[in-house]
């Protein structure tokens, strides 16, 4: 068995199909590098979404291999041997299955190397193994189809049909329509770094993979109508599992990865904690956060602990939800947004100091960023602060730089005791969820 398998690995199209799958999978992952940089769970999402195009390619590659016997007129010769049909089909199918699975796992291994040193969740590995099973099943189904029908246009036609079905299903389906599950492209990306693919989604892909595998084996190896009927039933069962088991929408696709969600804290005091998925950023974050806590200590009743802001909701969390969680007493929260160009969050201290530590106090986004920024610059002994945003970079706050600098200068022109009183008053008003904060800095607020 080993010798025929090695022969098929050399003489079949398995190496070409594997090379194509590696190239397409790597290009798909590379095109979204800024989205998953340093995040294993997000890399898993990118790789799984790539199945949208990888499955049709594997199916077409299997069909090309399945057509080989008829194309070379070797079918009658092979059929005259005394070996069972499944034994004659097994070496070619085994070689293609090994090549296809290896191609997918090579991309997985490359991603693991790129994110080495960061949080590695086992569910991400499980998803990739299930996807490899689906690819092998698609390739084997293609082999079986190619052995039954040898039309030259069949491989590209099958690939095109599968692509059209996926695109059409995603376009037609709305809301809770399960028809959208026919598309292997996950329409809703994870909103946070600690979300992982749900058990139901993985199970639906597993059922599809098993169904495709059985379809390929039964159609390729079975000579009677009963075997063929079993093959079509397996295909129908796999597709039905894909459609019916997974729940549409973000809440059905994603679930919290408890390992990634837990807090990891730095040694020493004051205590600084980040989620485990950001543990590789902890040394740099700790230095910036402790700088902010030192600055906040100028105010009475200042916090003595800082933790990363995290949401326990799944799926499509809008921007307002990030401002809603309230911190524990004596704790200031901060949000980590990593700049892909540097691999770090450039404004931890500034963000923590906004409004005297009340930017993430659970009041929602008040919108008075200028007053909060003046207080932050005063606390940090700087002329201004710049906040970084994953969508806009520094552009949003940079438009207010003149106002912030002028406000800081005016504040520092006052006696030291009055400066402290006004910043403290702003901090307390912001903690009460008041939105108009500038009067507290200008002295126009009621005493």
N, C-alpha and C positions, 0 to 999 in steps of 0.2 A: 504493500500500500504506500510506503514511504517513497519508493522509487517512482511510481506513476505520478505521485503528488509533486515531486521535485521536477519531473519532466513537464508537467502541466504549468508549473510556475515559470518555466523557461519558455515554453512554446506557445502558451495561450496569451490572451491580451490582458491577463491579470496585472502584470507590472505597469502597463500603460494606464489601466483604469486606476490603479493605486496612485500613480504619479499625478493623474488629473485630479483625483479627490484631494490629495495633499495640497496641490497648488490652489485649488478653489477654496478649500477650507482655510488655508493660511491667509489668502488674500482677503477673505471675508472677515477673519479675525483682525487682521492688520488695519483694515479700513475703519474699524471701530475701536482702535487702540485707546484713544483718549477717553472713551467711555468706561473701559474695563481696566485701565492701567492700575496694577497693584491690587486688583480685586478678583480673587478666584471665583467667587459666586457669579459675578457679572461676566467673567470669561465663559463660564458654563452656559449662561444665557445666550451669549453671542454664538457659541459653537452649536448649541441646539437649534437656534434659529437658522443656522446655515443648512440644516437638513432640508429646508425648502428647495434648495437647488441640488444638494448632494444626492438625495434619494432618486430624482429623475436621472441623474448621471449614472448612478449605480445600476439602475434598472436598464438603461440603454446599454451599458457595458456588458451586463449579463446577457442581454438579447443578442449582442454581437457574438459572444462566445457560444450561445446556444445554436446560432445559425451555422456554426463552423462545419458540423458533420454533413449537413445537406449541401453546403456551399462547396465542400471538397469531395462530395460524392462518396463519403466514407460511411454513410448511414447503413447501407445494405451490408457492408462488410462487418461492421460492428454488430449488427443485428443477427448475423449468422453465428456468432460465438455462443458458447454454452453458458456464459456468465449471465446472471440476472441483470435486468435493465438498470437497477439502482447501482450495481457495482460498476457498470460502464459509465454511469453519469457522475459517480462520486469523486473521482480524481479532479476533473475539471471544476466542479462546483466547490470542492474543498479548496483548491488553489485560489479561485476567485474570492471565496469567503475569507480566507486568510489575508489576502492582499487588501481587500476592502476594509476589514476590521483594523489591520495594521495601519492603514492610511489615516483612519480617524484617530487612532490612539497616538500616532506620531504628532499630530497637531495638538492633541491633549497634552502630551509630554512637553512639547515646545512651550505651550502656555504655562505649564507648571514651572518650567525653568524661568520664564520671564517674571512670574509673580513669586518666585522663591523668596522666603523670608517673611511672607505675609500670611494671613489666615488661610488655611487650606481646609475646607469642609469636605467631609466624605460624600455628602450628597452630590456635590459637583462631579465627583468621580463616578458615582452610580448613574447619573444622568448620561455621562459620556459612554459608559458601557452599554446602556440600553440603546443609545443612538447607534452604536456600532452594530448591535443586534439587528436594528431596523435596516441598516445599510446592507448587511449580509442577506437579510431576508429579501430586500428589493433586488439585489443582484441575482439571487437564486431564482426568484420569480421570473426575472428576465431570461435566465438560462432556459427555464422550462418553456416560456413562451416562444423563445427562439427555436427550440427543438420541435415545437409543434407547427409553427408558421415561419417560413424562411424568407418572407418578402424583404427586399433590400431596404425599403423605407421604414420598416417596422421599428428599429431602434430609435431613430429621431422622432418618429411619430408617437411612440409610447412616452418618451420623455416630454414631448410637447403637451400631450394630453394630461399628464400628471401635473405639469406646471399650470395649465389652463384651469384645471379643476381647483387647484389650490388658490389661484388668484380669484377665480370666480366665487368660490366659497367665502373668502375673506371680504369680497366686495358686497356680496348679497346679504351676508349675515349682519344682524344688528342686535345690540343689547344681549339678551340671554339666549339668542338663537344658537343652538349647538352645531348648526351647519358650518359655522366658522371654524370648528375644531378640525375640519378636513385639511386646513392649511397648517403646515408644520412651522410656518413663520409665526412666532409669538408676537402678537400685535401690541401687547402692553409690556414695555420693558419694566424691570424692577425699579421702584421709586427710591429705595434705600439699599445700602450695601449689605445689610443683614437679611435681605429677603432671598429665599431660595425656591426652586421649583417645587410645587406642592406634590404630595404623595399621589393624589388623583391624576395629576398630569403625567407623572412618571409611569404610573400604572397603565394609563391609556396608551402610552408609547410602547410599553412592554408588550401589551396585548397585540398591538399592531405588528411589532417585530416577530412575535411568535407566530402570528397568523401568516405573515409573509414567508417565514421559514417553512412552515408546513405546506404552504401553497407551492413553493418551489420544489420541495421534496416529492410531494404527491403527484404533481403534474409531470415532473421530469422522470420519476422512477416508475410510476404506475402505468401499466399497459391496458387495464380494463376501465370501463366507464365508471365503476365504483370508486377507483382511485381518483379519477378525474373529478368526479362529483365531490369527493372529499377535499380536493384541492380548491375548488371554487367555494366550497363552504368555509374553508379556512380563511380564504381571502375576504369573504363577506364578514366573518366573525372578527377578523383583525380590524377592518375598516369600521365596523359597528362599535368595537371597543374604543377606537380612537374618538369617535363622535360622541358616544354616550357616557363614557366614564368621566372624562374631564369636564369641569364646570367652567362655562364661559366667564370672561371678565377677570379683572385683576385679583379679586378676592379668591377666585377659584384656581388661578394659575400659580399664585405665590403663597408662601407661608414663612413665618419667622424661623430663621436658623438660630436656635437657642445658644449654640456655641459662639456664633458671630455676634449676637446681641448682648452677651454678658459684658460686664465692666472689667477692665484690666487697669490696675492702679500703679502709679510710680512709687518707688520707695521714697521715704522721707516725708517731710511736711513742708508746706501745706499739701494736702492730698489732692492729686490730679488723677482723674480716671477717664479712659476712653473705652469705646466698645472694642471687643477683641478683634474685629475686622480691621480696626485702625491701630492695633497694638504696635505695628512697625513704625508708626509716627509718634509714639509716646515720648521718646527723648526730646525731640524738638518741641512738641506741644507742651511738655512739662515746663521747659524753660520759659516759653512765651506766657503760659497760664500763670506761672508763679510771679512773673513780672507784673501781670495785670492784678493779681491778688495783692501784691505789695502796694500797687498804686491805689487800689480800692480801700486798703487799710487806713488811708487818710480820713475816710469818712466814718462817723460813729455807726456801730452796728454792722460793720462790713462783713461780708462772707469770708469763711475760712477754708472753703473747699470748692473745687471746680470739677464738673463732670460734663462729658459730651452729651449734648441733647440727642435723644433718641425717641422715635415714634413706635408705638406698638400696633399701629394700623397697617393694613396690607394694601398694596396696589397704588392707586392714583391719589397720592396725598398732595393737595394743592399747597401753595406757598403759605397761605394763612395758617394751616394746621401746624406748621413748624413753630409758630409763635404762641401756640396754645398750652403746651405742657408746662405745669408749674414746677419749679425746683423745690427740693426739700429745704427746710429751714437751714440757714447758714451756708447755703450752697448757691453758687452761680453757675449757670449753664453756658455752653458755647456750642456752636455748630461747626463741624469740620467740612470744609469744601476744599478739595485738593486741586491745586493748579497742575494740570497735566505737564506743563512745561518744566516745572521744578520738582514735582512729586511731593509737595508739602502745602500746607495751608498758610498763606502769607499774612493773615491778619487775625490770628487768635487773640493776641493781647488787645488789639484795638476793638474787636468785636465784643470781648468780655467787658471792656471798660465803658462801652456805650451806655449813656444814661446812668452812670454810676453803678453798672452791673445789672441793669434792668431790661436790657434789650430782649432777653429771652426769659422774662419773668412771668409769662403765662397770660399776658394781656392782649395778645394779638399784635399785629403790626400797627403801632400808633401813627407812624408816618412822619413824626417830627424828628427826622434824622439829623437836622442841623443842630438843634439844641442838644440832642444826645451826643453828637460828635464833639461839640464844644466842651461838654463835660468830660468826655473821654480824653481829649487832648490836654485839658487842664490836669487831669489825674496823672497822665503819663509824662507830663512835663515836655510836651512837644507843641509845635505851632499848629498842627492839624492832624487828622487821622484820615486814612484811606481804607475803605472796605472793598474787599474783593468778592466778586460774584461769578459763579460758574458760567453764567450766560453773557454777562456784560463786562467781565473783568473789573477794572477800577473805574470804568467810565461813569457809572451812576453817581458815585460820591464826588468824583472829580469836578463835576459841574457846580458843586457847592463849596469848592475850596476857598474862594474869596470870602464868602459869608462866614465860614468856620474860622478862618484866620482872624477876621475882624472881630468876631465874638470872643475869641480867646484873648486877644489883645485888650479888649474892653474889660473883660473879667479880671485880668491880671493887673489892671490899673487901679483896682480897688484895694482897700486894706485886706490883709491876709485873712482876718477873721470873717470879713464880709464875703470874701471869695468862698470860703469853706461853707458858710451858712447858705449861700445861694445854690451851690452845687448839691449840698445835702437836701435842700428843699426840692430841687429838681428830681433828685433820686427818689425821694419819698412820694412826690406827685406821680412820677412814672410808675412806681410800684403800686399806686392806687389806680392805675390804668387811666390816668388823665392824658389827654391827647395834646393839649396846647401847653407846651413846656417852656417856650421861650420867655414868657413873663417872669418865670422864676429866676432866670439868669439876669434879666434886665432890671429886676426889682419892682416890676409893675404888678406882680401877683399880690393878692391879699395876704397880709401877715398871718 
